[in-house]
Amino acid sequence: MPAQANTSAQAADTTDEDDSQSRSIAAVERAMDVLLLFGRSTRPDLGVTEIATELGLTKAAVHRILTALRSRQLIAADPVTRRYSLGHAAISLGRAYLARTDLRVMAGPELRRLAAHAGETATLSIRRGDTRLYVEQVVPEQELRMEVSLGIPYPLHAGSSSKVILAFLRQEEIEGYLTRHRLEALTTRTITDQAKLRAELAAIRRRGYATSLGERQEGAASIAAPVFDHDGGVIAAISVSGPSTRFKSHMQQAIPPLIEAADRLSAQLGHHR
């Protein structure tokens, strides 16, 4: 009997351990689901109710998950709006992934050449849903210079890199973007009228590049060209930008080298005009 009792006790312990492990795995999976929701959302922040509805979780469960993610800086909270966004640690993970992508490596030499030629900052941006983000930059040795924040999403209607990506999307994608989003002003120069933006996008397609004078950031001047993949879809943009007081006067000279660099990158990806 004692031996049988010990066997039963061991079996019970094993069952409890398995149940505990299963609960732990389920909790981790729910936390990953929440984190991945932020990654695929086109919105800059999310509320508890939105997360709970989207994932079929209770608000209490979402609160617990967000608290755990905030403790590791994977999620950040706005104390005023009580909405949540990706935190510094999540952005670092994204940068680590982007650092291993071929496009970023391929673009490096082109960005260095552009920065050296123009004496201004050269950047690479990629599209993510209804946004685009900088993934690489080469900054010249200038006392007054432009530096961008990598991994931060920006809307597709503001700034040269955003506009050049939007301009070369399929027409139905452009219409979808304009339907889903109000054209919010990032500066006093951001295009917020749909008719004006449509005309601007048509002009960008005709000339093959986009320009911006303070549309995304006050005091900045930039030009951008599209990068296409083997199917002819726009997947990225490279740009040259600098303080408007200095770069505006020689933006035109920087356009041919920029377009040539974008064409070379596109060719490496199998695209032919």
Secondary structure, 3 states (H helix, E strand, C coil): CHHHHHHHHHHHHHHHHHHHHHHHHHHHHHHHHHHHHHHHCCCCCECHHHHHHHHCCCHHHHHHHHHHHHHCCCEEECCCCCCEEECHHHHHHHHHHHCCCHHHHHHHHHHHHHHHHHCCEEEEEEEECCEEEEEEEECCCCCCCCCCCCCCCEECCCCHHHHHHHHCCCHHHHHHHHHHCCCCCCCCCCCCCHHHHHHHHHHHHHHCCEEEECCCCCCEEEEEEEEECCCCCEEEEEEEEEEHHHHHHHHHHHHHHHHHHHHHHHHHCCCCC
